[in-house]
Amino acid sequence: MSKLKIAIQKKGRLSEETLSLFSDCGIHFSNNDRRLIDEAKNFPVEILFLRDDDIPQYVEDGVADIGILGLNEVLEKNKNVQITEYLGFAQCKLSLAIPKEDTYTGIEYFREKKIATSYPKILIDFFEERAIPVKIESLGGSVEIATSIGLADAIFDIVSTGSTLLMNGLREVEVVLKSEAVMICNTNLDEEKTAILEKLIFRTKAVRKARENKYILLNAPNNKIKEICEQLPGMKSPTIMPLITEGWSSLHSVIREDEFWDVIHNLKNLGAEGILVIPVEKMIL
């Protein structure tokens, strides 16, 4: 039987979150840090631990069938691969930053300016779309010091909290790209490997959906059930079961994580009691 070869980062947060996703999907590896190739014990996949900027090339060449890495690396390398899934973790942004004492007048500020970056293609595409000529200084790392040593007028780099920018006398002025982990695949997978990939995507979607939702149980007066159901649509509709206490019912539903607190306050105001919120392990739609 064929095995799907998956390329992921050798180290780092994205690698850890990818392995955690696989574990939640019931796919387990040996977790030997010194191995560059590992094989799942219970699913037809092999994992290759690589540098993230090499992954698009490996997938294009068919050395790996699929890869999991940041969208920013996919766009920068511009290889002939297909994005099959946006995975929702390892989120970051690529932003333009300038010396904090400079007055920012809008995107025209960068006309004819020299910008240091490790992502020249993304940056060139951004400014070409806006017909603004800039000079690109391509660096392999330590981009944030480029302005302080006189190498560039501004920088374009990954920004998370912004603390590194502040430490180097910079401030963020334009977000160019919001990135996250994505799954890419070779454009010429055979039928057998495509079938394995579809099974893998089915599992990852179920796990990701579960992470985005909570299971909620509550008791409510019968005369408020209609209003409460409007707050909790669930997957199709809430489950309602009568309680022994006359005039009351138990209501079970699913609630989105990002709506949780607002909805809970509304439920309390509508008379809901005994509210229990439980993590969802898997969610199959």
C-alpha positions as CSV (number, residue, x, y, z in Angstrom):
1,M,0.0,0.0,0.0
2,S,1.2,3.5,-0.8
3,K,2.2,5.9,1.9
4,L,1.6,9.6,1.9
5,K,4.9,11.5,2.5
6,I,4.3,14.7,4.6
7,A,7.0,17.4,4.9
8,I,6.9,19.6,8.0
9,Q,9.3,21.9,9.8
10,K,12.0,20.2,11.8
11,K,11.6,22.5,14.8
12,G,9.6,25.3,16.1
13,R,6.0,26.2,17.1
14,L,4.5,25.3,13.7
15,S,6.1,21.9,13.9
16,E,4.9,21.3,17.4
17,E,1.3,22.3,16.5
18,T,1.3,20.1,13.4
19,L,2.3,17.1,15.4
20,S,-0.3,18.0,18.0
21,L,-2.9,18.1,15.2
22,F,-1.9,14.7,14.0
23,S,-2.0,13.3,17.5
24,D,-5.6,14.6,17.9
25,C,-6.4,13.0,14.6
26,G,-5.3,9.7,16.0
27,I,-2.1,9.6,14.0
28,H,1.0,8.9,16.2
29,F,4.7,9.0,15.5
30,S,7.7,7.9,17.6
31,N,8.7,11.5,18.6
32,N,12.4,10.8,18.2
33,D,13.9,14.3,17.8
34,R,17.0,13.0,16.0
35,R,15.2,11.3,13.2
36,L,14.6,13.2,9.9
37,I,12.1,10.6,8.6
38,D,9.4,9.0,10.8
39,E,6.5,6.6,10.0
40,A,3.1,6.7,11.6
41,K,2.2,3.6,13.5
42,N,-1.5,3.5,12.6
43,F,-2.0,5.5,9.4
44,P,-0.3,5.2,5.9
45,V,1.9,8.3,6.2
46,E,5.6,9.1,6.5
47,I,6.8,12.4,7.9
48,L,9.9,14.3,6.7
49,F,11.4,16.9,9.0
50,L,12.8,19.7,6.8
51,R,13.7,23.4,6.7
52,D,10.4,25.3,6.1
53,D,11.8,27.2,3.1
54,D,12.8,23.9,1.4
55,I,9.3,22.3,1.7
56,P,7.6,23.9,-1.3
57,Q,10.5,22.6,-3.6
58,Y,10.3,19.1,-2.1
59,V,6.5,19.0,-2.7
60,E,6.8,20.4,-6.3
61,D,9.4,17.8,-7.1
62,G,7.3,15.0,-5.6
63,V,9.9,14.0,-3.0
64,A,7.1,14.9,-0.5
65,D,3.4,14.5,-1.4
66,I,2.1,17.2,0.9
67,G,3.7,19.8,3.1
68,I,2.5,21.8,6.1
69,L,4.1,25.3,6.5
70,G,3.3,29.0,6.7
71,L,1.4,30.6,3.9
72,N,4.2,33.3,3.8
73,E,6.7,30.6,2.8
74,V,4.4,29.2,0.1
75,L,3.9,32.6,-1.5
76,E,7.5,33.6,-1.2
77,K,8.8,30.4,-2.9
78,N,6.1,30.5,-5.6
79,K,6.4,26.8,-6.5
80,N,3.9,24.8,-8.6
81,V,2.0,23.4,-5.6
82,Q,-1.7,23.4,-4.6
83,I,-3.0,24.8,-1.3
84,T,-5.5,22.2,0.0
85,E,-6.3,23.4,3.5
86,Y,-5.9,26.5,5.7
87,L,-5.2,25.1,9.1
88,G,-5.9,28.0,11.4
89,F,-2.8,27.8,13.6
90,A,0.7,29.4,13.6
91,Q,-0.9,32.8,12.7
92,C,1.3,35.8,12.1
93,K,1.5,38.8,9.9
94,L,4.1,40.3,7.6
95,S,4.3,44.0,8.0
96,L,6.2,47.1,6.9
97,A,7.9,49.0,9.7
98,I,9.7,52.3,9.8
99,P,11.9,54.3,12.3
100,K,9.5,55.4,15.1
101,E,10.5,59.0,14.8
102,D,9.5,59.2,11.1
103,T,6.1,60.7,10.1
104,Y,4.1,58.1,8.1
105,T,2.2,59.7,5.3
106,G,0.6,56.5,3.8
107,I,1.9,53.9,1.4
108,E,3.5,56.6,-0.8
109,Y,6.0,57.0,2.0
110,F,7.9,54.1,0.6
111,R,8.4,55.5,-2.9
112,E,12.1,55.1,-3.8
113,K,12.9,53.9,-0.3
114,K,15.2,51.0,0.4
115,I,13.4,48.2,2.3
116,A,15.2,45.3,4.0
117,T,13.4,41.9,4.0
118,S,13.7,38.1,3.9
119,Y,10.6,38.0,1.8
120,P,11.5,39.9,-1.4
121,K,8.9,38.3,-3.7
122,I,5.9,39.1,-1.5
123,L,7.2,42.6,-1.1
124,I,7.9,43.2,-4.8
125,D,4.4,41.9,-5.7
126,F,2.8,44.2,-3.1
127,F,4.4,47.4,-4.4
128,E,4.1,46.4,-8.1
129,E,0.4,46.1,-7.6
130,R,0.4,49.7,-6.4
131,A,2.9,51.0,-9.0
132,I,5.2,52.3,-6.3
133,P,8.9,51.8,-7.1
134,V,11.1,50.7,-4.1
135,K,14.6,49.3,-3.6
136,I,14.8,45.8,-2.0
137,E,17.6,44.7,0.2
138,S,17.3,41.0,0.6
139,L,18.6,39.5,3.8
140,G,18.7,36.1,5.3
141,G,18.0,37.2,8.9
142,S,18.3,40.0,11.5
143,V,16.2,42.2,9.4
144,E,15.1,44.4,12.3
145,I,18.6,46.0,12.7
146,A,18.8,47.1,9.1
147,T,17.6,50.7,9.7
148,S,19.7,51.3,12.7
149,I,23.0,50.4,10.9
150,G,22.0,52.4,7.8
151,L,21.4,49.5,5.5
152,A,17.8,50.4,4.7
153,D,15.1,53.0,5.3
154,A,12.5,50.5,6.4
155,I,12.0,46.8,6.9
156,F,9.4,44.2,6.0
157,D,9.3,41.2,8.3
158,I,7.2,38.9,10.4
159,V,5.5,40.7,13.4
160,S,3.9,39.0,16.3
161,T,3.8,41.2,19.4
162,G,5.8,44.1,18.0
163,S,8.2,44.1,20.9
164,T,11.2,43.3,18.7
165,L,10.3,46.3,16.5
166,L,10.2,48.6,19.6
167,M,13.5,47.3,20.9
168,N,15.1,48.3,17.5
169,G,13.4,51.8,17.3
170,L,10.8,50.7,14.7
171,R,7.0,50.9,14.5
172,E,4.6,48.9,12.4
173,V,2.7,50.9,9.7
174,E,1.3,48.5,7.1
175,V,0.2,44.9,7.3
176,V,0.9,43.3,3.9
177,L,0.0,39.7,4.6
178,K,-1.8,37.7,7.3
179,S,-0.3,34.2,7.4
180,E,-1.2,30.9,9.0
181,A,-0.3,27.3,8.6
182,V,-1.5,25.7,5.3
183,M,-1.4,22.3,3.8
184,I,0.1,22.1,0.2
185,C,0.2,19.1,-2.1
186,N,1.9,18.0,-5.3
187,T,-0.3,18.6,-8.3
188,N,0.2,15.0,-9.6
189,L,-0.9,12.8,-6.8
190,D,-2.1,9.3,-7.9
191,E,-5.5,8.0,-7.0
192,E,-4.3,5.9,-4.0
193,K,-2.4,8.8,-2.4
194,T,-5.3,11.2,-3.1
195,A,-7.6,8.8,-1.2
196,I,-5.2,8.9,1.7
197,L,-5.0,12.7,1.6
198,E,-8.8,12.9,1.6
199,K,-9.0,10.7,4.7
200,L,-6.4,12.9,6.4
201,I,-8.2,16.1,5.5
202,F,-11.5,14.6,6.9
203,R,-9.7,14.0,10.2
204,T,-8.1,17.4,10.4
205,K,-11.3,19.2,9.6
206,A,-13.1,17.2,12.4
207,V,-10.4,18.1,14.9
208,R,-10.2,21.8,13.9
209,K,-14.0,22.1,14.0
210,A,-14.0,20.6,17.5
211,R,-11.4,23.1,18.7
212,E,-13.6,26.0,17.5
213,N,-16.7,24.8,19.4
214,K,-17.9,23.9,22.9
215,Y,-20.7,21.6,23.9
216,I,-23.2,23.4,26.2
217,L,-25.8,22.0,28.5
218,L,-28.3,24.1,30.5
219,N,-31.6,24.2,32.3
220,A,-34.2,26.7,31.2
221,P,-37.8,27.6,31.9
222,N,-40.1,26.4,29.1
223,N,-41.4,29.8,28.4
224,K,-37.9,31.0,27.5
225,I,-36.8,28.1,25.3
226,K,-37.7,29.7,22.0
227,E,-35.6,32.8,22.8
228,I,-32.7,30.7,24.1
229,C,-32.7,28.5,21.0
230,E,-32.3,31.7,18.9
231,Q,-29.0,32.2,20.8
232,L,-27.9,28.6,20.3
233,P,-28.6,27.4,16.8
234,G,-26.4,24.4,17.2
235,M,-25.4,22.1,14.3
236,K,-29.0,21.8,13.2
237,S,-31.0,22.7,16.2
238,P,-30.6,22.3,20.0
239,T,-31.7,19.1,21.7
240,I,-34.5,19.7,24.3
241,M,-35.4,17.2,27.0
242,P,-38.1,17.8,29.7
243,L,-37.0,17.8,33.4
244,I,-38.9,16.3,36.3
245,T,-39.3,19.8,37.6
246,E,-42.5,21.0,36.0
247,G,-42.1,23.9,33.5
248,W,-38.4,23.3,33.0
249,S,-36.3,21.6,30.3
250,S,-32.7,20.7,29.7
251,L,-31.2,22.1,26.5
252,H,-28.0,20.8,24.8
253,S,-26.3,22.5,21.9
254,V,-22.9,23.6,20.4
255,I,-21.5,27.1,20.7
256,R,-18.6,28.7,18.9
257,E,-15.5,29.4,21.0
258,D,-15.3,33.0,19.8
259,E,-18.9,33.7,20.7
260,F,-18.9,32.0,24.0
261,W,-18.9,34.8,26.6
262,D,-21.3,37.0,24.8
263,V,-23.8,34.2,24.4
264,I,-23.4,33.0,28.1
265,H,-24.3,36.5,29.3
266,N,-27.4,36.5,27.1
267,L,-28.4,33.0,28.3
268,K,-28.2,34.1,32.0
269,N,-30.3,37.1,31.3
270,L,-32.9,34.9,29.7
271,G,-33.2,32.7,32.8
272,A,-30.9,29.8,32.0
273,E,-29.4,28.0,35.0
274,G,-26.9,25.2,35.7
275,I,-24.9,26.0,32.6
276,L,-22.2,23.4,31.8
277,V,-19.6,23.9,29.0
278,I,-17.7,20.9,27.8
279,P,-14.8,20.6,25.3
280,V,-15.6,18.8,22.0
281,E,-13.1,16.1,21.2
282,K,-14.1,15.5,17.5
283,M,-16.9,17.1,15.4
284,I,-18.1,15.3,12.3
285,L,-20.4,17.4,10.1
